[in-house]
Amino acid sequence: MVGVVFSGRNPAAKINKGIRLKGVEMHLSKLIYGILRDEKIGLVSTLPCNKLASMIRGLPDEIIHHPLNREENGVGISSGFYLTGGKPLMMIQSSGLGNSLNALMSLTKGYALPLPIIASWRGRENDKFKCHIPMGKSLPNMFRALDVPCTVIERPDDIEKIAQAIRNSFAQSTPHIILITPEILEMDEDNVPTPIWGRRERVSKLIYERMFTDPELSRREAIAALSEGFDDSIVLTTIGSTCDELDAVCDRDLNFYVYGAMGQASAIGLGMAMNSTRKVLVLDGDGSLFMNPNILCEISQANPGNLTIIALDNGTLSTTGEQKTPSHDSIDLELMARSLGITNTRKASTRHEILKGLENLAEGPNFLHVIIKGGSTRGAPTRDPIELKTRFMKAALPTSRTPRSY
């Protein structure tokens, strides 16, 4: 049984921010850390509000903690981590659920992937930050309409439901939203000190010069050249034509085709790299990377040695009608990757340069910028996402590592 513990002479005056579970007084953070350990959570991706800040700072060392720049990336990273045998969880503010909605539906629901999400529930009727209210007050009904399980933690007695929600997420292969009210989060007085980061003085220096040559290869020809270096690597693709052409050129059990959630291929690849000893190659595109450039920053911060992003850059959004992207005549994706912290980069526009680029990959993360011609073939996806997930996991799991070894 869970109960609130009061202190002082007036038990109604102030909550001691302690919670009694089965006769033992504990703080909320420690209760939740215990649940994460018991459920063998290996990765927690976070983007905090002030209600979760102390809890996130104190996450146990044996759990990988990945700070996010955008909540949607956590959905992709968590998906990749699970696909290679790990157990992920997210901690975010409830407003971030809106940022993540398409990825939650087209990726985790579309492929039947589990993902428990602990969210501080902002926007109830008494929230003094009024801009949270229009979405926040509707969250339980919204997720009910989307057939996404949602558990609300609004009383101390509800805290035990967190473990059951996590178990249900993995048992039912679905995202499960755990909304914790601010009143419950404010019971946590076990504060971890706010870090003092020190001076920021440093020198930033970049010398960069590349020749952007006119492309010689189509996407399919570039993928055919790349496939010579796949070996036993995990290979995953961004949505659209890249899926179709990899399928046609070099289908294999270790391929993962991302049919939904544009902009999430590199995030999924990062999650896979965190939990696998294999090399992970992501066939991403210029349109996808411009939609979500901050994933490159997260990759540089996580610094996985086995991850390579291969940007197949045709300068257009080929799947949706050849609309021009900024890389066609103004932005250099390789330079963008460098500016966001990825230092091992190369550019290629011929078959020879592609093969040389693969042969000379350094300790990652790597970024290979492949300039290709516009135009592509496009058909409807031929593979069932859930069958694809099952095939991939069967091939990938034998070389997954335990989360603590990362």
N, C-alpha and C positions, 0 to 999 in steps of 0.2 A: 504494500500500500504506500502511495506517495502522499506526503503532507507537507504543508508549509511550516517552517520553524520560525517562531517569533522570539525576539530578544527584548530586553529592557523591561521596565516595570509596567508599561502599558502595552500589552500584546497587540493592541489594535493600532499602535502608533506607527510602527515601521517594520516591514519585513526584513529579517536578517539575511535575506538573499540566500538562504539555505533551504534545501529540500530534503525531506526525510523519505528514504526509499527502503522499505522492508526493515524499518527500525534504525537505519543508519543515516546520519545526517551527511549530505554531500552537496556540493555546489553544482549548478546546472552544467557547466563546462565539463566537469569530471564525470558526471553522469553520461553525457553524450560521448565523451572520449571512450568510456567503457563500452558503450554500445558499438562504436566504430570498431574497437578491438574485437569484441565478441562476434561481430558480423564479418570480420576479416576484410574490412575496407582497406585497399592498398593505395588509393589515390583520392585526394580531396582537392578539387578545383574551386577557387574562391574569387569572388569579387564582393567585398563586404560593404554593408552599411555600418553606421556607428553602433548599432545594436549587436552586431556579430563580431566586431573588431577584436575584442579581447579573446573571445573563444577561438578565433582563427589564428591569432598570434601564438596561442598556446598549444596548437595541434601537436600530438605526440610525434617524436622524431622518427618512429618506425613507419609512419604513414607519409607517402610522398605528398608534398603540398605544392600545388601549381597555382600561383597567382595569375588571374586572367586580366586582360585589357577589355574584353567584351564577353558578356555571359554566353552568347551563342557559341563562342569557341570552346567553352567548357563542354557543350553537348558533343561536338566533334571529337575533342580529346578524350572524353569519357568513353565514347563509342569505340575508338581505336584501342583504348586500354582494355575494354571488355573483350573485344574481338580477339585479342591475344592472351586471354585467360585471366585478366585481372578483375578486381571488383572496385568500381569507381563510385564516387558520390560528389555532389556539388553543394556548396554553401554560398548563397547569394541573397541579395535583397529581392523582394517580390516583384519590384518593377523590372528586374532583369528577366523575369519569366516572359514578359512581353517581347523583349529583344530576342528571345530564344524560341519563340513559338513555332516558326516554320521548321527549324532544325529538329525540334522535339517531335513534330508530327511526321515530316517526310523522312527523317533519318531514324530516330529511335522507335517510333511507332511503325514506320514503313518496313523496317528490317526486324522488328520485334526484339529490340535491345533494351535491357534493364537500365534504369538510371534513377536512383533516389536523389531528390533535391530538397535540401533543408533551406527554407527561405524565411527570412524575417518578414512578417506580414504587415506591410504598410498600406495605408489607404482605407482603413476602416473608418466608419462615420466620425469618430472622435479624433482622427489624425489632424494635428495642427498644420501639417503640410498639405494644403488642400489639393495640390496637383496630383497627389498620390491617389486621391479618392475615386476618380472616374473609373479607373481600371481595378484598383485594389478591392473595392467593395464587391466586385463581381467575380473575383477569382474562383471561389469554389464552384459557382454555377457555370462559369466558363469552362473549367476543366471537366465538369460533369458532362457538358454538351460535347466535348471532344473525346469522351470516353477515356480520360486519363484519371486514374485514382488520385484522390486528394484527401489527406488527413490533416485536421486542424488541431493544434495544440494550444488551448486557451485556458486550461486549468492545470495545476500541478499533477492531478491524477492522470492527465493525458500523456505525460512524458513517456511512460512505458510504451505508448503506441508507436514511438519512433522506431524501435527495434522491429516491431511487427511490420511497419510500412516498408522498411528496408528489405526484410525477408520477402514480403509480397512482391516487391519490384523485381527481385531476381527469380522468384518462383514463377511469376506470371510473364516475365520478359516484357516489361512495360516501364515507362517512366512513372514515378510516383512522387507527387508533390507533397511536402510536409511543411505546412504553414504554421509558424510559431508567432504568437502575438507578442507585441512589444512588452506587455505586462509580464509575461513569463520570462522573456529575455532579461528584463530588468531585475529579476531575482538573482542574477549571477553577479556576485560581488568578488569572485575569485579572479581579480584583474591581473593580467600579465602587463608589466610595465610597458608604456609606449616607448618604442625604440628611439634613440637619438643617433641619427645617421652620420653626423660629422660633416666636415667640409666637402664641398662639391667641386673644388678647383681641379681642373685637369686641362690637358691639351687635346683637341680634336684635330686630326690631320688625315686627309684623304687625297691621294694622287691617283687619278683614274683617267684612262684614255682607251677607248675601244673604237674599232671600226664596225659600224652597223651595216653589214653587206646585204645586198638583195638576196632573198632566200632561194635556194635551189631545190629544196625538198618539200613535198606535200606532208601533211600530218601523218598519213599512213606510211610514207617512206621513212619519215623520222622515227616513228614507232618501230618499224621493222629494224632499223639500225640499232635503236636502243635495246631491242629484245635480245640482241647478241650478247649483251652484258647482264641479263637478268639473273642467270644462274639460279641460286636458291633464295633470291631476295623476295620479300613481299613487294608487290607492285599494286598501287591503287590509282584510280583515275578521277579527275573531275567529271562533272556531269556532261551529258550531251554526246557530241560526235566523238570525243576522245574515248568514251566507253565503247561505242560501236566499233571503232577502228582497232582498238586493242583486242577486242573480242575476235575480230576477223583475222588479225595478223598473228596473235600469239595468246590464245586463251590457255589458261593454266589454273590449277587449283589455288595457287598462291596469289592470284589476281583478285582484287576487290573492286567492284564497279560501283561508284557512287552515283546512283540515279536521281537523288534528290539533295536538297540542302546545298545550293550553289554557294561557293566560297568556303566550304568545310573540308575539302579533300586534304589540304595540308594540315588542318587541325586533327583529322582522323589519323593521318600519318604520324603526327607528333605523338598521339596517344599510343599508337602501335610501337613506335620506337622506344617509348618509355618502358615497355613491358616485354620486349622481344630481343633475343640475341641476334636475330637476322638483320641484314641490311634492309632498310625500308626506302623504296623509291616511289615518289609521288609524281604522277603525270598531271600537273596542274596547267592552267591556262591563264592568259593575260586578263581576260574578263573576270575570271574567278579571283585572281590575286588583287585586281583593282577593287573588287567588291569588299575584300577583307585583307587589306595589307597588314593590319596589325598582327595577324598570325605569324608573320615573319619576325616581328619583335619578340613574340612569345617563344618562338623556336630558338632565337639567339639567346634568350635568357635561360631556357631549359638546357640548351647546349647538348643535345643528344648526338653522340659520335657516330651513330649508325643511320642517320637520316639524310636523304638527299631529295631536294625539291627540284624537279625538272619542269621548267616553265616552257610549254609549247606555245610560242608567241606568233600568232598569225596577224596580229594587229586588228582583228575584228571579232565580233560576237557571231561566230559562224553558225551556231545552232539556231539562232533566232533571226537570221536574215542578213548577215554580213555587215552589221552596224560597226562603224569604226571605233576602236578603243584608243585611249591616250598613247599606247605604245606604238601605234602606227607611224606617228610622225613627231612625237614630242617627248614622251617619258621612256627612259631606259630601265627595264625591270631589273637588270643586274645591278645597276647603280642604286635603285630603290632598295634591293635586298642588302646591299652593303651599308646604306645609310641607316638601316634598321638593325644592324649588328651582325649580319652573316658575312664573314670575311673570306671564306673559301668559295670563290665564285669563278665561273668560266662562261664564255660565250661560244656558240657553235652555230654554223649555218650550212655545213656540208656533212656528208656521211663520215668522212675521215675525222672531222673535228668532233663529232658526236662520240665516236669510238675512242678517240684520244681523251676526251673529257671523262668518259666512264673509267678508262684505264688509270687515270691520274687523280681519282677522288682522294682527297685528304681525309683525316679524321674529321667527322662532320661537326655541325651540320654543313652540308654542301648545297650550293645553288648553281644549277646548270641551265643557262638561258639559251634555248634553242629557237632560232628564227626560222619560221616555216612559211610556206605559201598560204594564201587564203583559200577558202573553198573546202568543202568536205561532203561526204555522204552522210545521210542521217536517216535512220530507221527507228521504229519503235523499239524500246528495250525488249529483249527476247528472254531474259532470265527473271525468274521469280526472286525478289529480294531475300526472302527468308530461306529459300533453298540455297541461294548464293552464300548467305551468311553461314549456313551449316557446312557447306563444302569448304569454305575458306577456313573456318575455325578448326575443322578436322585436320587440314594440312598445316596450319600455322602453330597450333598449340604445342607440339613436341619440343619446340625451341623457345617457348616463352620462359622468362625468368621470373623468380619471385619478386614482388614489389620491393622488398627490403634490399635487394642487391643492386638497385638502380643508383 
